[in-house]
Amino acid sequence: MTKILMVYCHPYAKSFNHAILEAVEHNFDHHQVSYTVIDLYQDQFVPSYDVAELRLFHAGKTHDPLVQKYLRLLQRADGLVIISPVWW
C-alpha cells in the first residue's frame, strides 16, 4: 500500500491552504490512499537551528525529537505532498 506523507504549514484553519489540505485528504480517503499529515504549526515546530543542533548537522544528526519523528516518517513514505503558502 502506498504511504503518502503530507507536510502542512499554515497558521490559519480557514485559509486557502487549509482548504487544499482538506480537499487532498478527501481525495486520498475516497481513493483509499494511506497518508499521514504533519502539521508544523499544530506541532509547534521551530524551524531554526540552535548551536547544539548546528554542531550535529554535518554528521546528519539532530537532538530535536520532532525532526527525528519527521525523518522516520519521510523514510517510510512512498510520496510527499507539501501544502504551504509562498510568503512574499
PyMOL Python script that loads the backbone (N, CA, C, O; Angstrom):
from pymol import cmd

cmd.read_pdbstr("""\
ATOM      1  N   MET A   1       0.842  -1.184   0.000  1.00  0.00           N
ATOM      2  CA  MET A   1       0.000   0.000   0.000  1.00  0.00           C
ATOM      3  C   MET A   1       0.887   1.247   0.000  1.00  0.00           C
ATOM      4  O   MET A   1       1.839   1.348   0.774  1.00  0.00           O
ATOM      5  N   THR A   2       0.562   2.176  -0.865  1.00  0.00           N
ATOM      6  CA  THR A   2       1.303   3.428  -0.959  1.00  0.00           C
ATOM      7  C   THR A   2       1.058   4.268   0.281  1.00  0.00           C
ATOM      8  O   THR A   2      -0.081   4.427   0.721  1.00  0.00           O
ATOM      9  N   LYS A   3       2.129   4.802   0.839  1.00  0.00           N
ATOM     10  CA  LYS A   3       2.032   5.670   2.018  1.00  0.00           C
ATOM     11  C   LYS A   3       2.511   7.061   1.628  1.00  0.00           C
ATOM     12  O   LYS A   3       3.648   7.246   1.193  1.00  0.00           O
ATOM     13  N   ILE A   4       1.631   8.021   1.790  1.00  0.00           N
ATOM     14  CA  ILE A   4       1.941   9.399   1.442  1.00  0.00           C
ATOM     15  C   ILE A   4       2.140  10.202   2.726  1.00  0.00           C
ATOM     16  O   ILE A   4       1.387  10.048   3.688  1.00  0.00           O
ATOM     17  N   LEU A   5       3.144  11.047   2.733  1.00  0.00           N
ATOM     18  CA  LEU A   5       3.359  11.975   3.836  1.00  0.00           C
ATOM     19  C   LEU A   5       3.007  13.372   3.340  1.00  0.00           C
ATOM     20  O   LEU A   5       3.544  13.836   2.334  1.00  0.00           O
ATOM     21  N   MET A   6       2.105  14.035   4.050  1.00  0.00           N
ATOM     22  CA  MET A   6       1.762  15.413   3.723  1.00  0.00           C
ATOM     23  C   MET A   6       2.324  16.327   4.802  1.00  0.00           C
ATOM     24  O   MET A   6       2.109  16.105   5.993  1.00  0.00           O
ATOM     25  N   VAL A   7       3.042  17.347   4.376  1.00  0.00           N
ATOM     26  CA  VAL A   7       3.561  18.361   5.291  1.00  0.00           C
ATOM     27  C   VAL A   7       2.728  19.613   5.056  1.00  0.00           C
ATOM     28  O   VAL A   7       2.743  20.194   3.972  1.00  0.00           O
ATOM     29  N   TYR A   8       2.004  20.015   6.090  1.00  0.00           N
ATOM     30  CA  TYR A   8       1.103  21.162   6.023  1.00  0.00           C
ATOM     31  C   TYR A   8       1.643  22.264   6.931  1.00  0.00           C
ATOM     32  O   TYR A   8       2.037  22.013   8.069  1.00  0.00           O
ATOM     33  N   CYS A   9       1.653  23.488   6.405  1.00  0.00           N
ATOM     34  CA  CYS A   9       2.208  24.584   7.187  1.00  0.00           C
ATOM     35  C   CYS A   9       1.411  25.862   6.940  1.00  0.00           C
ATOM     36  O   CYS A   9       1.658  26.583   5.973  1.00  0.00           O
ATOM     37  N   HIS A  10       0.465  26.128   7.816  1.00  0.00           N
ATOM     38  CA  HIS A  10      -0.268  27.394   7.766  1.00  0.00           C
ATOM     39  C   HIS A  10      -0.881  27.644   9.139  1.00  0.00           C
ATOM     40  O   HIS A  10      -1.406  26.716   9.755  1.00  0.00           O
ATOM     41  N   PRO A  11      -0.826  28.876   9.627  1.00  0.00           N
ATOM     42  CA  PRO A  11      -1.319  29.154  10.978  1.00  0.00           C
ATOM     43  C   PRO A  11      -2.834  29.328  11.076  1.00  0.00           C
ATOM     44  O   PRO A  11      -3.369  29.360  12.184  1.00  0.00           O
ATOM     45  N   TYR A  12      -3.544  29.442   9.941  1.00  0.00           N
ATOM     46  CA  TYR A  12      -4.969  29.810   9.977  1.00  0.00           C
ATOM     47  C   TYR A  12      -5.819  28.678   9.410  1.00  0.00           C
ATOM     48  O   TYR A  12      -5.672  28.310   8.244  1.00  0.00           O
ATOM     49  N   ALA A  13      -6.707  28.126  10.233  1.00  0.00           N
ATOM     50  CA  ALA A  13      -7.516  26.967   9.845  1.00  0.00           C
ATOM     51  C   ALA A  13      -8.572  27.280   8.785  1.00  0.00           C
ATOM     52  O   ALA A  13      -9.174  26.359   8.232  1.00  0.00           O
ATOM     53  N   LYS A  14      -8.805  28.554   8.493  1.00  0.00           N
ATOM     54  CA  LYS A  14      -9.781  28.903   7.454  1.00  0.00           C
ATOM     55  C   LYS A  14      -9.091  29.452   6.203  1.00  0.00           C
ATOM     56  O   LYS A  14      -9.711  30.141   5.393  1.00  0.00           O
ATOM     57  N   SER A  15      -7.818  29.143   6.057  1.00  0.00           N
ATOM     58  CA  SER A  15      -7.046  29.632   4.913  1.00  0.00           C
ATOM     59  C   SER A  15      -7.327  28.794   3.670  1.00  0.00           C
ATOM     60  O   SER A  15      -7.896  27.705   3.750  1.00  0.00           O
ATOM     61  N   PHE A  16      -6.915  29.323   2.523  1.00  0.00           N
ATOM     62  CA  PHE A  16      -6.997  28.577   1.272  1.00  0.00           C
ATOM     63  C   PHE A  16      -6.128  27.322   1.361  1.00  0.00           C
ATOM     64  O   PHE A  16      -6.503  26.267   0.851  1.00  0.00           O
ATOM     65  N   ASN A  17      -4.976  27.438   2.003  1.00  0.00           N
ATOM     66  CA  ASN A  17      -4.100  26.274   2.163  1.00  0.00           C
ATOM     67  C   ASN A  17      -4.777  25.170   2.966  1.00  0.00           C
ATOM     68  O   ASN A  17      -4.602  23.987   2.672  1.00  0.00           O
ATOM     69  N   HIS A  18      -5.543  25.550   3.970  1.00  0.00           N
ATOM     70  CA  HIS A  18      -6.265  24.544   4.757  1.00  0.00           C
ATOM     71  C   HIS A  18      -7.343  23.877   3.903  1.00  0.00           C
ATOM     72  O   HIS A  18      -7.568  22.671   4.012  1.00  0.00           O
ATOM     73  N   ALA A  19      -8.000  24.652   3.064  1.00  0.00           N
ATOM     74  CA  ALA A  19      -8.993  24.082   2.145  1.00  0.00           C
ATOM     75  C   ALA A  19      -8.332  23.080   1.192  1.00  0.00           C
ATOM     76  O   ALA A  19      -8.910  22.039   0.880  1.00  0.00           O
ATOM     77  N   ILE A  20      -7.129  23.399   0.738  1.00  0.00           N
ATOM     78  CA  ILE A  20      -6.382  22.465  -0.115  1.00  0.00           C
ATOM     79  C   ILE A  20      -6.098  21.178   0.656  1.00  0.00           C
ATOM     80  O   ILE A  20      -6.290  20.080   0.133  1.00  0.00           O
ATOM     81  N   LEU A  21      -5.639  21.318   1.901  1.00  0.00           N
ATOM     82  CA  LEU A  21      -5.364  20.145   2.740  1.00  0.00           C
ATOM     83  C   LEU A  21      -6.607  19.269   2.849  1.00  0.00           C
ATOM     84  O   LEU A  21      -6.529  18.055   2.661  1.00  0.00           O
ATOM     85  N   GLU A  22      -7.743  19.870   3.150  1.00  0.00           N
ATOM     86  CA  GLU A  22      -8.987  19.100   3.298  1.00  0.00           C
ATOM     87  C   GLU A  22      -9.383  18.422   1.989  1.00  0.00           C
ATOM     88  O   GLU A  22      -9.861  17.288   2.002  1.00  0.00           O
ATOM     89  N   ALA A  23      -9.190  19.102   0.862  1.00  0.00           N
ATOM     90  CA  ALA A  23      -9.528  18.519  -0.435  1.00  0.00           C
ATOM     91  C   ALA A  23      -8.623  17.324  -0.753  1.00  0.00           C
ATOM     92  O   ALA A  23      -9.092  16.300  -1.250  1.00  0.00           O
ATOM     93  N   VAL A  24      -7.338  17.459  -0.469  1.00  0.00           N
ATOM     94  CA  VAL A  24      -6.399  16.354  -0.722  1.00  0.00           C
ATOM     95  C   VAL A  24      -6.729  15.180   0.196  1.00  0.00           C
ATOM     96  O   VAL A  24      -6.734  14.032  -0.248  1.00  0.00           O
ATOM     97  N   GLU A  25      -7.006  15.455   1.473  1.00  0.00           N
ATOM     98  CA  GLU A  25      -7.386  14.383   2.396  1.00  0.00           C
ATOM     99  C   GLU A  25      -8.648  13.671   1.899  1.00  0.00           C
ATOM    100  O   GLU A  25      -8.717  12.442   1.915  1.00  0.00           O
ATOM    101  N   HIS A  26      -9.639  14.441   1.461  1.00  0.00           N
ATOM    102  CA  HIS A  26     -10.886  13.852   0.955  1.00  0.00           C
ATOM    103  C   HIS A  26     -10.597  12.955  -0.251  1.00  0.00           C
ATOM    104  O   HIS A  26     -11.128  11.850  -0.356  1.00  0.00           O
ATOM    105  N   ASN A  27      -9.751  13.445  -1.155  1.00  0.00           N
ATOM    106  CA  ASN A  27      -9.388  12.675  -2.341  1.00  0.00           C
ATOM    107  C   ASN A  27      -8.671  11.383  -1.944  1.00  0.00           C
ATOM    108  O   ASN A  27      -8.994  10.313  -2.461  1.00  0.00           O
ATOM    109  N   PHE A  28      -7.715  11.476  -1.044  1.00  0.00           N
ATOM    110  CA  PHE A  28      -6.998  10.276  -0.601  1.00  0.00           C
ATOM    111  C   PHE A  28      -7.956   9.294   0.072  1.00  0.00           C
ATOM    112  O   PHE A  28      -7.895   8.091  -0.184  1.00  0.00           O
ATOM    113  N   ASP A  29      -8.842   9.804   0.933  1.00  0.00           N
ATOM    114  CA  ASP A  29      -9.813   8.928   1.596  1.00  0.00           C
ATOM    115  C   ASP A  29     -10.702   8.236   0.565  1.00  0.00           C
ATOM    116  O   ASP A  29     -10.965   7.038   0.669  1.00  0.00           O
ATOM    117  N   HIS A  30     -11.161   8.997  -0.430  1.00  0.00           N
ATOM    118  CA  HIS A  30     -12.043   8.458  -1.465  1.00  0.00           C
ATOM    119  C   HIS A  30     -11.350   7.343  -2.255  1.00  0.00           C
ATOM    120  O   HIS A  30     -11.981   6.356  -2.633  1.00  0.00           O
ATOM    121  N   HIS A  31     -10.054   7.509  -2.496  1.00  0.00           N
ATOM    122  CA  HIS A  31      -9.292   6.523  -3.269  1.00  0.00           C
ATOM    123  C   HIS A  31      -8.543   5.531  -2.379  1.00  0.00           C
ATOM    124  O   HIS A  31      -7.719   4.754  -2.861  1.00  0.00           O
ATOM    125  N   GLN A  32      -8.835   5.563  -1.088  1.00  0.00           N
ATOM    126  CA  GLN A  32      -8.242   4.652  -0.101  1.00  0.00           C
ATOM    127  C   GLN A  32      -6.711   4.663  -0.138  1.00  0.00           C
ATOM    128  O   GLN A  32      -6.059   3.619  -0.118  1.00  0.00           O
ATOM    129  N   VAL A  33      -6.165   5.879  -0.192  1.00  0.00           N
ATOM    130  CA  VAL A  33      -4.723   6.077  -0.140  1.00  0.00           C
ATOM    131  C   VAL A  33      -4.328   6.304   1.315  1.00  0.00           C
ATOM    132  O   VAL A  33      -4.943   7.113   2.010  1.00  0.00           O
ATOM    133  N   SER A  34      -3.321   5.605   1.767  1.00  0.00           N
ATOM    134  CA  SER A  34      -2.829   5.753   3.137  1.00  0.00           C
ATOM    135  C   SER A  34      -1.952   7.003   3.227  1.00  0.00           C
ATOM    136  O   SER A  34      -1.041   7.189   2.420  1.00  0.00           O
ATOM    137  N   TYR A  35      -2.231   7.851   4.206  1.00  0.00           N
ATOM    138  CA  TYR A  35      -1.452   9.084   4.353  1.00  0.00           C
ATOM    139  C   TYR A  35      -1.327   9.480   5.812  1.00  0.00           C
ATOM    140  O   TYR A  35      -2.118   9.081   6.667  1.00  0.00           O
ATOM    141  N   THR A  36      -0.299  10.281   6.060  1.00  0.00           N
ATOM    142  CA  THR A  36      -0.061  10.883   7.366  1.00  0.00           C
ATOM    143  C   THR A  36       0.148  12.364   7.143  1.00  0.00           C
ATOM    144  O   THR A  36       0.789  12.766   6.173  1.00  0.00           O
ATOM    145  N   VAL A  37      -0.393  13.182   8.041  1.00  0.00           N
ATOM    146  CA  VAL A  37      -0.230  14.630   7.945  1.00  0.00           C
ATOM    147  C   VAL A  37       0.676  15.117   9.067  1.00  0.00           C
ATOM    148  O   VAL A  37       0.459  14.814  10.240  1.00  0.00           O
ATOM    149  N   ILE A  38       1.688  15.871   8.686  1.00  0.00           N
ATOM    150  CA  ILE A  38       2.489  16.629   9.643  1.00  0.00           C
ATOM    151  C   ILE A  38       1.979  18.058   9.574  1.00  0.00           C
ATOM    152  O   ILE A  38       2.050  18.690   8.520  1.00  0.00           O
ATOM    153  N   ASP A  39       1.471  18.570  10.676  1.00  0.00           N
ATOM    154  CA  ASP A  39       1.011  19.959  10.754  1.00  0.00           C
ATOM    155  C   ASP A  39       2.043  20.730  11.581  1.00  0.00           C
ATOM    156  O   ASP A  39       2.069  20.634  12.808  1.00  0.00           O
ATOM    157  N   LEU A  40       2.879  21.485  10.898  1.00  0.00           N
ATOM    158  CA  LEU A  40       4.002  22.134  11.568  1.00  0.00           C
ATOM    159  C   LEU A  40       3.565  23.140  12.629  1.00  0.00           C
ATOM    160  O   LEU A  40       4.212  23.251  13.670  1.00  0.00           O
ATOM    161  N   TYR A  41       2.484  23.871  12.387  1.00  0.00           N
ATOM    162  CA  TYR A  41       2.004  24.821  13.398  1.00  0.00           C
ATOM    163  C   TYR A  41       1.393  24.086  14.578  1.00  0.00           C
ATOM    164  O   TYR A  41       1.646  24.447  15.728  1.00  0.00           O
ATOM    165  N   GLN A  42       0.601  23.073  14.314  1.00  0.00           N
ATOM    166  CA  GLN A  42      -0.007  22.309  15.403  1.00  0.00           C
ATOM    167  C   GLN A  42       1.063  21.661  16.277  1.00  0.00           C
ATOM    168  O   GLN A  42       0.915  21.581  17.497  1.00  0.00           O
ATOM    169  N   ASP A  43       2.142  21.200  15.643  1.00  0.00           N
ATOM    170  CA  ASP A  43       3.252  20.583  16.385  1.00  0.00           C
ATOM    171  C   ASP A  43       4.156  21.615  17.060  1.00  0.00           C
ATOM    172  O   ASP A  43       5.050  21.253  17.825  1.00  0.00           O
ATOM    173  N   GLN A  44       3.926  22.892  16.779  1.00  0.00           N
ATOM    174  CA  GLN A  44       4.760  23.990  17.281  1.00  0.00           C
ATOM    175  C   GLN A  44       6.231  23.777  16.902  1.00  0.00           C
ATOM    176  O   GLN A  44       7.140  23.986  17.706  1.00  0.00           O
ATOM    177  N   PHE A  45       6.426  23.363  15.674  1.00  0.00           N
ATOM    178  CA  PHE A  45       7.766  23.117  15.151  1.00  0.00           C
ATOM    179  C   PHE A  45       8.549  24.418  15.047  1.00  0.00           C
ATOM    180  O   PHE A  45       8.043  25.423  14.547  1.00  0.00           O
ATOM    181  N   VAL A  46       9.786  24.390  15.523  1.00  0.00           N
ATOM    182  CA  VAL A  46      10.684  25.547  15.443  1.00  0.00           C
ATOM    183  C   VAL A  46      11.674  25.269  14.306  1.00  0.00           C
ATOM    184  O   VAL A  46      12.514  24.378  14.433  1.00  0.00           O
ATOM    185  N   PRO A  47      11.591  26.013  13.200  1.00  0.00           N
ATOM    186  CA  PRO A  47      12.397  25.700  12.021  1.00  0.00           C
ATOM    187  C   PRO A  47      13.777  26.351  11.985  1.00  0.00           C
ATOM    188  O   PRO A  47      14.253  26.754  10.924  1.00  0.00           O
ATOM    189  N   SER A  48      14.400  26.451  13.121  1.00  0.00           N
ATOM    190  CA  SER A  48      15.739  27.049  13.139  1.00  0.00           C
ATOM    191  C   SER A  48      16.663  26.192  14.005  1.00  0.00           C
ATOM    192  O   SER A  48      16.229  25.501  14.926  1.00  0.00           O
ATOM    193  N   TYR A  49      17.940  26.265  13.674  1.00  0.00           N
ATOM    194  CA  TYR A  49      18.948  25.546  14.437  1.00  0.00           C
ATOM    195  C   TYR A  49      19.327  26.321  15.686  1.00  0.00           C
ATOM    196  O   TYR A  49      19.341  27.552  15.689  1.00  0.00           O
ATOM    197  N   ASP A  50      19.635  25.585  16.747  1.00  0.00           N
ATOM    198  CA  ASP A  50      20.343  26.203  17.853  1.00  0.00           C
ATOM    199  C   ASP A  50      21.813  25.772  17.709  1.00  0.00           C
ATOM    200  O   ASP A  50      22.146  24.986  16.822  1.00  0.00           O
ATOM    201  N   VAL A  51      22.660  26.274  18.557  1.00  0.00           N
ATOM    202  CA  VAL A  51      24.097  25.992  18.428  1.00  0.00           C
ATOM    203  C   VAL A  51      24.380  24.492  18.542  1.00  0.00           C
ATOM    204  O   VAL A  51      25.189  23.956  17.785  1.00  0.00           O
ATOM    205  N   ALA A  52      23.724  23.823  19.473  1.00  0.00           N
ATOM    206  CA  ALA A  52      23.970  22.392  19.667  1.00  0.00           C
ATOM    207  C   ALA A  52      23.567  21.592  18.431  1.00  0.00           C
ATOM    208  O   ALA A  52      24.274  20.667  18.031  1.00  0.00           O
ATOM    209  N   GLU A  53      22.435  21.945  17.828  1.00  0.00           N
ATOM    210  CA  GLU A  53      21.994  21.202  16.646  1.00  0.00           C
ATOM    211  C   GLU A  53      22.878  21.497  15.435  1.00  0.00           C
ATOM    212  O   GLU A  53      23.131  20.619  14.610  1.00  0.00           O
ATOM    213  N   LEU A  54      23.334  22.719  15.342  1.00  0.00           N
ATOM    214  CA  LEU A  54      24.226  23.072  14.240  1.00  0.00           C
ATOM    215  C   LEU A  54      25.512  22.249  14.293  1.00  0.00           C
ATOM    216  O   LEU A  54      26.066  21.891  13.254  1.00  0.00           O
ATOM    217  N   ARG A  55      25.983  21.952  15.503  1.00  0.00           N
ATOM    218  CA  ARG A  55      27.183  21.117  15.651  1.00  0.00           C
ATOM    219  C   ARG A  55      26.935  19.701  15.125  1.00  0.00           C
ATOM    220  O   ARG A  55      27.860  19.045  14.648  1.00  0.00           O
ATOM    221  N   LEU A  56      25.684  19.230  15.212  1.00  0.00           N
ATOM    222  CA  LEU A  56      25.332  17.881  14.777  1.00  0.00           C
ATOM    223  C   LEU A  56      25.030  17.795  13.283  1.00  0.00           C
ATOM    224  O   LEU A  56      24.990  16.704  12.715  1.00  0.00           O
ATOM    225  N   PHE A  57      24.818  18.944  12.653  1.00  0.00           N
ATOM    226  CA  PHE A  57      24.356  18.997  11.266  1.00  0.00           C
ATOM    227  C   PHE A  57      25.246  18.213  10.308  1.00  0.00           C
ATOM    228  O   PHE A  57      24.740  17.427   9.507  1.00  0.00           O
ATOM    229  N   HIS A  58      26.551  18.407  10.373  1.00  0.00           N
ATOM    230  CA  HIS A  58      27.464  17.781   9.406  1.00  0.00           C
ATOM    231  C   HIS A  58      27.544  16.269   9.568  1.00  0.00           C
ATOM    232  O   HIS A  58      27.995  15.568   8.662  1.00  0.00           O
ATOM    233  N   ALA A  59      27.112  15.769  10.710  1.00  0.00           N
ATOM    234  CA  ALA A  59      27.058  14.321  10.915  1.00  0.00           C
ATOM    235  C   ALA A  59      25.680  13.762  10.557  1.00  0.00           C
ATOM    236  O   ALA A  59      25.432  12.566  10.708  1.00  0.00           O
ATOM    237  N   GLY A  60      24.792  14.630  10.085  1.00  0.00           N
ATOM    238  CA  GLY A  60      23.443  14.193   9.732  1.00  0.00           C
ATOM    239  C   GLY A  60      22.596  13.840  10.934  1.00  0.00           C
ATOM    240  O   GLY A  60      21.703  12.998  10.846  1.00  0.00           O
ATOM    241  N   LYS A  61      22.876  14.485  12.068  1.00  0.00           N
ATOM    242  CA  LYS A  61      22.165  14.176  13.308  1.00  0.00           C
ATOM    243  C   LYS A  61      21.395  15.397  13.797  1.00  0.00           C
ATOM    244  O   LYS A  61      21.588  16.516  13.322  1.00  0.00           O
ATOM    245  N   THR A  62      20.520  15.143  14.757  1.00  0.00           N
ATOM    246  CA  THR A  62      19.742  16.208  15.385  1.00  0.00           C
ATOM    247  C   THR A  62      19.418  15.809  16.814  1.00  0.00           C
ATOM    248  O   THR A  62      19.418  14.624  17.149  1.00  0.00           O
ATOM    249  N   HIS A  63      19.146  16.783  17.644  1.00  0.00           N
ATOM    250  CA  HIS A  63      18.696  16.485  19.011  1.00  0.00           C
ATOM    251  C   HIS A  63      17.212  16.812  19.169  1.00  0.00           C
ATOM    252  O   HIS A  63      16.653  16.630  20.251  1.00  0.00           O
ATOM    253  N   ASP A  64      16.569  17.294  18.103  1.00  0.00           N
ATOM    254  CA  ASP A  64      15.167  17.697  18.140  1.00  0.00           C
ATOM    255  C   ASP A  64      14.274  16.470  17.918  1.00  0.00           C
ATOM    256  O   ASP A  64      14.324  15.869  16.845  1.00  0.00           O
ATOM    257  N   PRO A  65      13.461  16.088  18.904  1.00  0.00           N
ATOM    258  CA  PRO A  65      12.618  14.902  18.758  1.00  0.00           C
ATOM    259  C   PRO A  65      11.617  15.016  17.607  1.00  0.00           C
ATOM    260  O   PRO A  65      11.279  14.007  16.988  1.00  0.00           O
ATOM    261  N   LEU A  66      11.136  16.226  17.309  1.00  0.00           N
ATOM    262  CA  LEU A  66      10.228  16.384  16.173  1.00  0.00           C
ATOM    263  C   LEU A  66      10.934  16.113  14.855  1.00  0.00           C
ATOM    264  O   LEU A  66      10.372  15.462  13.974  1.00  0.00           O
ATOM    265  N   VAL A  67      12.143  16.597  14.712  1.00  0.00           N
ATOM    266  CA  VAL A  67      12.901  16.344  13.487  1.00  0.00           C
ATOM    267  C   VAL A  67      13.156  14.844  13.350  1.00  0.00           C
ATOM    268  O   VAL A  67      13.051  14.302  12.250  1.00  0.00           O
ATOM    269  N   GLN A  68      13.485  14.176  14.431  1.00  0.00           N
ATOM    270  CA  GLN A  68      13.690  12.734  14.388  1.00  0.00           C
ATOM    271  C   GLN A  68      12.414  12.019  13.951  1.00  0.00           C
ATOM    272  O   GLN A  68      12.467  11.099  13.135  1.00  0.00           O
ATOM    273  N   LYS A  69      11.267  12.438  14.489  1.00  0.00           N
ATOM    274  CA  LYS A  69       9.974  11.861  14.108  1.00  0.00           C
ATOM    275  C   LYS A  69       9.700  12.107  12.632  1.00  0.00           C
ATOM    276  O   LYS A  69       9.312  11.191  11.907  1.00  0.00           O
ATOM    277  N   TYR A  70       9.901  13.345  12.188  1.00  0.00           N
ATOM    278  CA  TYR A  70       9.649  13.684  10.789  1.00  0.00           C
ATOM    279  C   TYR A  70      10.557  12.882   9.853  1.00  0.00           C
ATOM    280  O   TYR A  70      10.110  12.435   8.797  1.00  0.00           O
ATOM    281  N   LEU A  71      11.816  12.697  10.226  1.00  0.00           N
ATOM    282  CA  LEU A  71      12.741  11.909   9.412  1.00  0.00           C
ATOM    283  C   LEU A  71      12.269  10.465   9.279  1.00  0.00           C
ATOM    284  O   LEU A  71      12.332   9.890   8.193  1.00  0.00           O
ATOM    285  N   ARG A  72      11.799   9.878  10.376  1.00  0.00           N
ATOM    286  CA  ARG A  72      11.286   8.499  10.315  1.00  0.00           C
ATOM    287  C   ARG A  72      10.088   8.415   9.372  1.00  0.00           C
ATOM    288  O   ARG A  72       9.983   7.485   8.572  1.00  0.00           O
ATOM    289  N   LEU A  73       9.179   9.399   9.470  1.00  0.00           N
ATOM    290  CA  LEU A  73       8.008   9.400   8.590  1.00  0.00           C
ATOM    291  C   LEU A  73       8.413   9.554   7.125  1.00  0.00           C
ATOM    292  O   LEU A  73       7.863   8.884   6.251  1.00  0.00           O
ATOM    293  N   LEU A  74       9.374  10.434   6.862  1.00  0.00           N
ATOM    294  CA  LEU A  74       9.852  10.615   5.490  1.00  0.00           C
ATOM    295  C   LEU A  74      10.501   9.347   4.947  1.00  0.00           C
ATOM    296  O   LEU A  74      10.301   8.996   3.785  1.00  0.00           O
ATOM    297  N   GLN A  75      11.267   8.668   5.774  1.00  0.00           N
ATOM    298  CA  GLN A  75      11.948   7.455   5.327  1.00  0.00           C
ATOM    299  C   GLN A  75      10.957   6.352   4.975  1.00  0.00           C
ATOM    300  O   GLN A  75      11.248   5.520   4.116  1.00  0.00           O
ATOM    301  N   ARG A  76       9.795   6.328   5.621  1.00  0.00           N
ATOM    302  CA  ARG A  76       8.794   5.293   5.364  1.00  0.00           C
ATOM    303  C   ARG A  76       7.812   5.667   4.256  1.00  0.00           C
ATOM    304  O   ARG A  76       7.044   4.819   3.800  1.00  0.00           O
ATOM    305  N   ALA A  77       7.829   6.910   3.825  1.00  0.00           N
ATOM    306  CA  ALA A  77       6.850   7.384   2.840  1.00  0.00           C
ATOM    307  C   ALA A  77       7.249   6.985   1.422  1.00  0.00           C
ATOM    308  O   ALA A  77       8.428   6.910   1.075  1.00  0.00           O
ATOM    309  N   ASP A  78       6.214   6.732   0.617  1.00  0.00           N
ATOM    310  CA  ASP A  78       6.414   6.473  -0.807  1.00  0.00           C
ATOM    311  C   ASP A  78       6.239   7.748  -1.623  1.00  0.00           C
ATOM    312  O   ASP A  78       6.672   7.821  -2.773  1.00  0.00           O
ATOM    313  N   GLY A  79       5.605   8.747  -1.025  1.00  0.00           N
ATOM    314  CA  GLY A  79       5.369  10.011  -1.717  1.00  0.00           C
ATOM    315  C   GLY A  79       5.268  11.141  -0.725  1.00  0.00           C
ATOM    316  O   GLY A  79       5.037  10.925   0.465  1.00  0.00           O
ATOM    317  N   LEU A  80       5.445  12.360  -1.228  1.00  0.00           N
ATOM    318  CA  LEU A  80       5.448  13.542  -0.367  1.00  0.00           C
ATOM    319  C   LEU A  80       4.594  14.630  -0.999  1.00  0.00           C
ATOM    320  O   LEU A  80       4.734  14.930  -2.185  1.00  0.00           O
ATOM    321  N   VAL A  81       3.700  15.224  -0.193  1.00  0.00           N
ATOM    322  CA  VAL A  81       2.892  16.367  -0.600  1.00  0.00           C
ATOM    323  C   VAL A  81       3.191  17.490   0.379  1.00  0.00           C
ATOM    324  O   VAL A  81       3.112  17.295   1.592  1.00  0.00           O
ATOM    325  N   ILE A  82       3.534  18.669  -0.141  1.00  0.00           N
ATOM    326  CA  ILE A  82       3.799  19.824   0.709  1.00  0.00           C
ATOM    327  C   ILE A  82       2.734  20.869   0.420  1.00  0.00           C
ATOM    328  O   ILE A  82       2.555  21.289  -0.723  1.00  0.00           O
ATOM    329  N   ILE A  83       2.024  21.287   1.472  1.00  0.00           N
ATOM    330  CA  ILE A  83       0.986  22.301   1.348  1.00  0.00           C
ATOM    331  C   ILE A  83       1.392  23.470   2.243  1.00  0.00           C
ATOM    332  O   ILE A  83       1.305  23.392   3.469  1.00  0.00           O
ATOM    333  N   SER A  84       1.830  24.538   1.615  1.00  0.00           N
ATOM    334  CA  SER A  84       2.349  25.692   2.332  1.00  0.00           C
ATOM    335  C   SER A  84       2.265  26.928   1.442  1.00  0.00           C
ATOM    336  O   SER A  84       2.490  26.832   0.236  1.00  0.00           O
ATOM    337  N   PRO A  85       1.950  28.069   2.008  1.00  0.00           N
ATOM    338  CA  PRO A  85       1.932  29.278   1.189  1.00  0.00           C
ATOM    339  C   PRO A  85       3.345  29.735   0.847  1.00  0.00           C
ATOM    340  O   PRO A  85       4.314  29.384   1.521  1.00  0.00           O
ATOM    341  N   VAL A  86       3.435  30.509  -0.195  1.00  0.00           N
ATOM    342  CA  VAL A  86       4.685  31.184  -0.522  1.00  0.00           C
ATOM    343  C   VAL A  86       4.540  32.605  -0.001  1.00  0.00           C
ATOM    344  O   VAL A  86       3.795  33.409  -0.561  1.00  0.00           O
ATOM    345  N   TRP A  87       5.252  32.904   1.066  1.00  0.00           N
ATOM    346  CA  TRP A  87       5.158  34.240   1.675  1.00  0.00           C
ATOM    347  C   TRP A  87       6.080  35.187   0.921  1.00  0.00           C
ATOM    348  O   TRP A  87       7.272  34.921   0.764  1.00  0.00           O
ATOM    349  N   TRP A  88       5.526  36.268   0.468  1.00  0.00           N
ATOM    350  CA  TRP A  88       6.314  37.240  -0.317  1.00  0.00           C
ATOM    351  C   TRP A  88       7.030  38.178   0.597  1.00  0.00           C
ATOM    352  O   TRP A  88       7.743  39.067   0.133  1.00  0.00           O
TER     353      TRP A  88
END
""", "prot")
cmd.dss("prot")
cmd.show_as("cartoon", "prot")
cmd.util.cbc("prot")
cmd.orient("prot")
